[in-house]
Amino acid sequence: MKEIILVKYGEMVLKGLNKRTFEDMLTKNIKRRLKSIGHFQLSSAQSTTYITPLDEDIDLGEVTERVGKIFGIAALCRACVCEKDFEDIKIKSIEYLYDILSCAKTFKVNAKRSDKAFPMKSPEICAELGGILLEKFPNLTVDVKNPEVTVTVEVRDTNAYVHAENIKGAGGLPVGSSGKAMLLLSGGIDSPVAGYMMAKRGVHIAAIHYVSPPYTSDRALLKVETLCQKLTDYCGSIAFFCVPFTEIQEAIKDNCPEEYFTIIMRRLMMEIAQRISEKDNCLALITGESVGQVASQTMAAMACTDAVCRIPVFRPCVGMDKTEIIETARKIDTFETSIEPYEDCCTVFTPRHPKVKPKLADIEKAQNSFDFEPLIQKAVEGTQMKVFEYQR
């Protein structure tokens, strides 16, 4: 019995003349994610991608798990391939769904007939197959409102397909369909969530991290690299840029008012991120900031930070509270890594009384009291890059 995976599109369905571009990108992302499992044939029709395994020993459970994390997919399911003949549909439905129907108490049949040449209409398919399954499985009763199992028959162009479980997909748009952006990735909870949320909108993520040895440790860097690797489950390959930041932070401490340390630091981080973004073809920056969460994330502080930015800054967590952010972090398996007790450079030289409502003129005056340009250039030139790939 031939079994395949049906992948159903989400908002890609709403695309117009460029829909094919999104489909091609999704297909490429699926191929990359499944490359290490085996060989597959992929085809697309009627807002569905068909994933057909070409090797007999392929674990479709693992395929389903991997595909379920690919953005651009609303739902997916394992399905049995049938001839467009009701007798074949009947026989294979009983055999393919035997285990699940034997254990269930209630069910219903749902039919979708996109091939209008098929001699039976959808209500007829439902009635006929439902009666046969009731006769074969005396443990079952029909419940059209809240069934334990929904048996679905899809009659399409070349074949009919039977399945009993729709798995919710990751949603969003295929990664890469909305351009590339640079994620300021700290070791905290928020920034990995921000990267995940922008990848869901089709953005290909690169990541930048700042280290300040000896104030930050190798374990802190390893923690961030682990977060970056975990994000590849959803974001695909990620170029990771590690910036030496010690001299800049020491210069801020020695030359700027303490109450402005954090905002000036963030402004310089943004400047460095922009210069590296230009080299890596990133069109925007991404941060994990949430309004009011800390002193540097008030609207006034964000305005001072954005004043140095020449490209857009996306803050997908900006309206979320900490509970919502943590919930997403747990979902994408970054939370436990993020709470490991290894501090990043954002905690170095933290002011005792940070300015909550800074004025841009005061920040610029404080920053301009020292020439940071040589240190910025040195940090950019000393940046190390590595690429994290999806490894499973």
N, C-alpha and C positions, 0 to 999 in steps of 0.2 A: 504494500500500500504506500503510495507516494504522499509524503508530507512536506509542506512548504510553510513559509511564514508570509503573511499578508501584512503590509505596512500601510497604514492609512494616514493621509496628510491632515494637517491642521489648517492654520490660516494660509498656508501655501495655496489652498484651493481658491482663495480670493484674488490671487495674482492674475494679471491680465496677460498681455503679450509676452512678458518676460517670465512667465511661469516655468517654462522649460529650463531656464537658467537655474532656478531654484531646485528643480527636480534633478538636474545634472549634478549640482553641488551636493544634494542629499545622497545621491547614489555614490559619489566619490567618498563621502564620509562613511557610509555603510561599508564600502569595500575596504577602506583603511582599517576600520574597527574589527572586521572579520578576517583580515588577512592571515592572522596566525592560527586560525581554527581549521581552515581548509579551503576548498574551492567552491565557488557559488556562481550561479547565473542570476543576474539581476535584470529585471525588465519593469517598465512602468506603463500603466494604462488606467484610465478612469480614476485619477487621483489616488492610485494605489501602486506601491512598489512590491513586486513579487520576488521573494528571496528563495531560490531553489537550490538546495545542497546538491553538489555533484559527487561527493564522497559518501560512502555508505556509513562510515563510523562517526559522522559529525554529531556532536551533542547539541540538539536543537534547544535544550534548556539553557545552555550557555549562550547560544546565539541570541535567544530571546532576552536574556539579561543584558547583554552588551547593547543590542539594538534599542532596548528600552531607555537607554541613557543618551541617545543621539537626538539632538535638537532638530525640530522640524517635523517630528512624528507625533500625531495626536493619539493613535492607538495601534496596537499590533496584536496578532494572534497566530497560533499554530493552526494549520488547516489541512484537511485531507482533500486531495485532488480527485474529482470524479468526472466521469463522462457526462455530457449534457443529455442524460437519459435518466428518467425518474427511477427506473429499476436499479441502476447503478448507484444512484444517490441513496436509495433506501438501504441497499445491502451494506454500503460502506459507512453509512451513518450508524447502523447498529454495531458494526465491528469497531469502528474508530472511537465511538463514544461509550463503548460497553462499560468500561471501568467507572467512569464518572456517573453514568446514568444508573448503574446498579446500586450506587451508594446514596443517590439523591431521593428526596421525597416529592418534590414539585418541579415542574418544568414548563416551558412553552417553546413553540417553534416560531422562528422569525425568518421570513424569506425576502430576498432582494433579487429582483429579476431585471437586470439591466439589459439583457438580451431579450427583446420583446418577441423574437421569433420562437422562443421556447413555448411549447404548446400549453403548458399549465401556467395560470396566473399565480401571483404570490399567495393569495388566500387559499387557493386550491393546494398549493405545495404545503402550506402550513397544516391544513386540515388532514390531508392524506398522510403526510409523514407523522403528524401528531398521533393519529389513530394507530399507525403501525407501531410506534414506540410505546404507546400505552399497552398494546397487546403483548409486546415483547418484554416489557418491564412492568410487571404487576405492582411493584412498589411505588410507581409514579402516579401522581395526580396532576391535573393541569392547574396552573396558577398564572394568569396572564399579567397580574399586577406586580407580584414580588416572588418570582420563581427562584429556586436555588440554582437551576441551570437553564440557560437560554441556548437552545440549539439554533444555530443560524445557517441557512443555506443561501449562498450567493451564486446566482447564475450569471456568468460573465461571458465575454466574447468567445473564448476558446474552450473554457471548462466551467464546471460547477465546483464549488468549494463548500465544505462542511466544517464548522468549528463550534466550540461551546464556551469559549472564554475570550473576552476582549480585555487586553491588558492596557492600562493607561500609559501613554507615551510621555516623553519629556516635554512635548509641546514646543512652542517658539518657532524659530526659523533656523535653517541649516547654518552651522558655524562657517563663517567666511562670506556669507551673502550680504553682510552689512558693513564690510570693510574691517580694518584692524585698529585696535586701540591698546594703549599701554596701561596696565594695572599697577598701581602703587601697592605692592604686596608686603604687608607687615607680618608679624607673627601672631597677630590678634585674630579675633573671631570674625570681624566685619569684612575685611578686604577680600578673603576668599569667597564669601557670599556675594560681594559686589561683582567679582569676576565671573562667577557662575551666572548671575542674573543678566549680565551684558552678553555673555556667550549665548544665552537663551534667545536673545534678540538678534542672533546671527553674527555677532562681532567675534572676529578672530582675536584671541587674547595673547599679548606678550606681557611679561611681568618684570618689574624693577624693584630691587630691594637695596637698602642702604645699611652698611655695616660700619661699626665704629670700634674696632679693636684698639686697646684692650678693654674698652668699656662694655663691648658685647662679645659674646663667646662663640666658638665654633659650633657649640650645640644650638645656639640661637639660629645660626645660618642653616644648619641641618634641619631644624624644625621648619623653616620657611621653604626649603627645598622639598621637604616631605609634603607640605601643603600644595606646592606647585605640581608635584607628581600626582596627588590625589585629584586635582582639578582636571588633569588630562582625561579622566574618565568621561567628562562632559565636554571639555573645551578642545580636545585633540592636542596636537603638539603645541608646546609653549616655549618660546624663546625667553630665557631668564637672564636678566642683567643684574650683576652684583656690583654696587658702587661703593668705593672707599670713601667714608664720610667723616672720619675722625678729625682731620685738620679743619674742616669747615665748622664742625660743632665746637671745637676748641676756640676758633676765631670768634664765633658768635658769643661764647661765654666771656671772652676777654674784652670784647669791643662793643657789645650791645647791652641795653638795659635788660635786667633779668625778666621783667614782666612781659617782654616781647620775644623771649627766646624761642618759644614754640612756633609762633607765627612766622618769624623770620626763617626758622629752620624749614618750615613747610614751603615757604616761598622759594627757597633755594632748591629744595627737593623738586618742586614743580619745574623750575628752570632746567635742572639737569635732565629730568624726565623728558622734557620737550626736545632737548638737543639730541638725546638718544632716539626719541620717537622719529625725528626727521630722518635719521639714518636707517631706521627699521620700517619706514613707510606706515607709521601709525598716525591716524587722523585725529585721535582724541586721547585724553587721559581718563582713568577710572580710579575713584577712591571709594573707601568704605565708610565715608563720613555719614553721620546721622545728626540732624539738627538738635543741638542742645545736649548731646551726649557727654561731651567734655568741653572745656573752656575754648579750645581751638576750633570747635565746631558750632559756635554760635553763628548767626547770619552775618554779623559784623566781621567776625574773624574769617569766615569763608570769603567774604567780599574782598578782604585784604589779600587773601591767598590768590584769588582768581585774577587780581589786578596784574599779575605777572604773566598770565597765561595767554598765549597766542592761538591756542587751539581749544576746542570745547573740553569741558570737564564734566564727566558723567558721574553722578552719585546715586546709584539705584537704591541704596539703603536710606536715603535722606529722610523719608517719611516713616520709616519702620522703627518700632521700639525694640529694646534689647531682646525681649522674649521672642519676637518674630524672627529676628536675625539668628538667634540661637537655634530655633526650630529648623530653619533652613540649613544651618551649619551641621546639625545632626543628620539631616536628610542626605547631605552630600558627603558625609563622613569626614568633615574637617574639624569638628568641634573638639574632639579629644586631643588632637594634635595642637590646636590653637591654645588650649589651656595649659599646656606644658609650661613649667616655670622658668622659661629662658627668655629674658627680656630683650627687646629690639632697641634700636637707637633712639626711638621716639621717647624712651624713658630716661635718656641720658640728659643730665643738667635740667631736669624739669623745674620750672620756676615755682617758688613757694606760693606766690600770689599772681597767677597769670591774668593778663588783661582780658576781661570778658567782652567788652565793647570797644575794641581798638579803633582808632581813626587812621585811615590810610596815610594821611600826611605824616602822622607821628611814626608809623611803621617805616615808611620810606626814608624819613630823616634818620631814624636809628640804623637802618640797613646801610644807607649811603655813607655813614660815618666811617666805614671800612671798605676797602676795595676787595670784594669777594671774587672778582672775575678770574684772577689767576688760579685760585683754589677750585673754582667751578670747572675751569678748563682741565685742570690736573685730575679732578675726579672723573670727568668724562673720559679722558684718555686712559685712566687706570681701571675703567670698568671692565669686568670679566663677563663673558657670555657663555652660557651652555644651553642646550636644547633638551627639554623633557618630552619624551614620547610616550604615547599610550603603550603600556608594556604587557598587558595580560594576554 
